């Protein structure tokens, strides 16, 4: 996870995306391409290109398909939301401040990565 932005519900997702992209603009110098769903189509694509120099590509469902469909790269985001939702504090709206919610998401991801590193370290440790 590169960055987290939690914003109030009265902010459109496209405007929230601008907050996030501004936050990582100077930190992710190698970033060239961002995949997003259809909710981020429109002016955000040109904004990302003009202000950040990134290509924002919209991942869309195939025109004639019905029902659930696994979309390329989109599953990565949904899987990450699933991991974050496993932590009870993130599954409900407990936090009063958006900054607290952002911090709890980061803590959840740190714990997830620490567990994975510890598990991998046990497998490779000499006996």
N, C-alpha and C positions, 0 to 999 in steps of 0.2 A: 504494500500500500504506500503510495507516494505522499498523499495528503488527504485530509478529511475536512469537509466543511459541512456543518449542520446549520441550517437556517430556518427561520420562521416559516410557517405554512403559507403566509401571504406573499411569499416571494416565488415567482415562477421558476421552474427548474432551469430554464435557459439562463435566467439572471443568476441563479445559484451556481451554474456552471462557470459563468464569468468570474465569480468570486474564487472558485476553486482554481481555474486556470491562471488567474492573476497570482494566486498563492504559490504556484509551482513554476511560474514562468522563468524565474532566474535560478531555480534549483535543478531543473531537468534540461540541461543544455543539449543532450543527445536526442531528446524526444522529437519525433518528426510526424507521427501519425497517431490519431486518437479515434477509437471506434465508439460510436454512440448509437442509441436507439432513435426511433423516429421522433420522439418528443423533443429532441435537440436540433431538429432540422430548422432551416430558415436562416435568419440573420446571424446566428451564432457561428455558422460555418465560415462566413466571410470575416466575422470579428476575430475568430481564432487565427485565421490566416494573416490578417492585417496586424493585429497587436502582439501575437505570439509567434507567428511564423510556422504554425502547425497546420497540417491537413486534418480536418475533422470529417471522418467518413461515417455516413449513416448506414447501419446494418439493417436491412429490411427483410421482411418475409417475402417469399416468392409469391407472385401475383395470384396464381391459381390454387394455392395450397389452402387446405381447411384444417382446423384444429391446431393442436400443439405442434410446434416445429422447433428443433434445436437450431439456433442461428449461430453462424460462425462468430467466435470471440465473445458473443453476448453471454454465453454460459459462464464465462469466467467471472463476470460481474455478479450474476445470480448466485453462483457458488459462494462467492465472498460474502454476499448478504446473508446467506445461510449460515456460514461460520460465525458471523457477527451476532446473528439472532440466537445462537446457542447459549449465549451468555445472558442470564436472566435480567441483568440490569439493562441490557440493550433491547430486550424483547418487549418491554413496557416503557411508557413515557414517564420515567421516574424523575428525570432531571429538570430543574427549574431553569437553568441557564444552558444555552446552546454550547457554550464552551465546555461545560461539564459533560455533555453528551459526546462531544468530539474527543475529549480525554478518555472517556470510558471505551469508546471504539478503539482508540489507539492502544489502550491497556489490553483489551481483548486480543488484538492482533499480536501484540508483544508476547502475551502468554501463549498463544497458539504457536508462534515461531519458536519460542523457548522450549516448549514441549517437543516439537519436531526435532530441534537440534539435539536435545537430550536423548531422544529415542534413537536418532542416527548415530550419536556418539557412543551409545551402549553397544550398538551392533558392530562398530569398528574397533572398540577398545580391546587391547590384548588381554589375555587371561593368564 
